[in-house]
Amino acid sequence: MPLRLRIGLTGGIAAGKSTVSARFAALGVPVIDADDVARQVVQPGTPGLAALVRRVGPDILDGHGALDRSALRERIFTDHPLRQAVEGVIHPRVAAVLARWMEATDAPYGVLAVPLLFESGMAAMVDRVLVVDVPEEVQFSRIMDRDGWDVAAARAAVASQLNRLERRARAHDCIDNRGTVHELTQAVDTLHHRYLELAEAHLPARHE
């Protein structure tokens, strides 16, 4: 039996999606991470990597024939046509894996963690959207601390994603992650009980 309720988890870069995903998983909720899937579909020897090389060029490979993800990531933040080309190869393959996972997962609800949920069109695959949100200044600080990027690169990374206000406006649920880990955990636990209720009642979860 497929999932009764499909939750799409998204948010801006460095907003805290991984922490939220980990809490849902700790509660026993099935979680699939689109970033993990995206890495799998372009492993050496896969049709996805071959398609990516045909579309973008062999210079995206490292010395071992694997995708140089760090170099590619920095390039696509400032090169819109290149980003579109890369996403055109990866997103359909990721969506296909997510669809198969939803059909094969028997649970009241499951979480699809997709950073580019709206940008990729994958929001159409879920019943309800949960956004993890922080102000852009917090994103800049976390990106620079976590990845060692300068402020210009951090700003380019944030600018490459959907506008924060539009993302919030399109969400069914939103977690403000400016607080403590304890507060974040409590917010996830509250939503967990709500999602179980929705799944049990078979209530429609989409916007009217």
N, C-alpha and C positions, 0 to 999 in steps of 0.2 A: 504494500500500500504506500503511495507517495505521501509526502508531507502534507498535513492538513493546512498549515499556515507557513508561509515563506517570508522570512524577514530579511530585507536587504540592509546591511550595515555599511555605512559610508561616512565620509568626513574628509576634511582637508588634510593635507600632509602634516604629520606630526601632531595630529589632534588627539591621538590616544586610542585609535581603533583596535590596535593589537591587544591592549590591556582589556578593553571591553570584550573582545572575542575570547580571550583567555578566561574571563569570568563566566561567560555563557558556557564555555566548554567545561569549566569546573562544576557547573550546576547540572551537568549531564546533557546539555543541549548539543545536538549535532551541528558542527560548524565547518564550513569549507571556506578557504581563503583564496580569493582569485589571484593574488600575487603568487602564491605557491603553484597554482595551476598554470599561470603564465610562464613560470620558469620551466615547468615540466614540458609544455608544448613546444619549447624551442631548445630542448636538450640536443646535444650533438647526435646526428643521425636521424632526427625527426623530420617529417615533412614540413613542420612549422619553421624550423631553422632554415631549411633549404629555400622555402618561399620567402623568408625574410632576407636572405642573402640575394636572391634574385631581385627583390624589390628595392633594397637599399644599397647593396654592394658588399663585397667581401671584407672591406676595411672594418666592419663591425665585429669581426672575429679576433680572438686572441691567438697567441702562438700555438695553442693546442687545438684550435678549430672550434672552440666554444664561444658562445656569445659573450662579448665584453660588455656586461650590463651597466657597469659604472660609467664607462665612456659613452655608451649609447644614451643613458639617462641624462647626462649633462647636455648632450647635443640636442635632444628632443625638447628640452625645456625652452630653448631659444629658437628652434627651427620648426615652425608650425607644419610646413609640408612634410618634413621628415617624420614628425610625430604622427601625422595622419597616415602615412605609409606604414609605419610600424604598427599602429593600432588596427589598420585594416587587415593585417595578417594575424595578429594575436587575438583580438577581441572575439571574432567568430569562433575560433578554436576554444577559447576559454568558455564562452557561452554554451558550447556544445557539451563540454565536460560538466558544467554546472547543471544543465538540464538533465543529464543522465543521473547525476548524483541525487537530484530532487526526486526523480522517479524511483530510485532504488532505496531511498531512506524512509524507513517507517518510524515516525515520531510525531508527537502533537505539533511541534514546530521545529524549524531549523533556521540557522543563520547563514546567510551568504555574505561574507565580508568582501566588498568590492569597492576599492578606492574611487574608481571612475564609474560608479553606478549609473549616474545620469548621463555623463558624457558618452559612455559606451552604448547607451540604449538598453542596458540590462535591467533598468528599473522596471521595464515591462514584464520581467520574469518573476517579480516578487509581488506579494500581497500588501506588504507594509514596509515603509522605509524608516530606519532609525539613523539619525545623524548624530555623530559625536562632534562637538563644536568647541572651539576656543577662538579668541581674538587673533587677528593676523600677527600682532606683535609677539604673542606667545608662540605662534608657529615659527616665526623667524628665529627667535631665541633657541627653540628646541632643535630646529634643523641645524643651526650653526654649532650647537653643543654636541649633537648626536653625530652629524656627518662631517663636521669640520669645514663646512662651506663658508664662504664670505657672505656678507649681507646681500650683495647683488645676486648671487646664485640662489640664495634662500628666497628672495623676492620673486625671481623668475620661476622658481618651483611652485610657489603659491599662485602666481598669476597664470600658470598653465592649466589650473583646475577651475572648476565652476566657481563663480562668485559666491562668497560665503553667505550673503543674504538670500540669494536665490536658492542655494542648497537648503537653508533653513526653511524657506517658504514652501519647499516641495516635500518636506519631511512630514511624516505622521507623528513621529516621536523624536525628541531631541534631548541629548545629555550635554550639559555644560560641564566641560572638563577643566575648569580653572581651579577646582578645589583639590582636596586631598584624595589619595587612593581609597581611603575608607568611604568618602562621600561618593566616589565613582562606583564602588562596589555596591553600595546601598541603592544607587540609582538603577544599576543593572538588575539587582535582585527584585526591585519593585516592578520593573518591566517584565521580568521573567514570569512573575505571577499573573500579570495582565495578559501576556501572550498565551499562557496556558488556559486562561479563561476564554479568550477569543477562540482558540483552537477547539476547546471543548464545546463551546456554544455554536461553532460553525458560523460565527457572525461575519458579514462582509467587512473586509478591512480596507478596501480601496476608498478613495475620495468619491463623494457623490458627483 
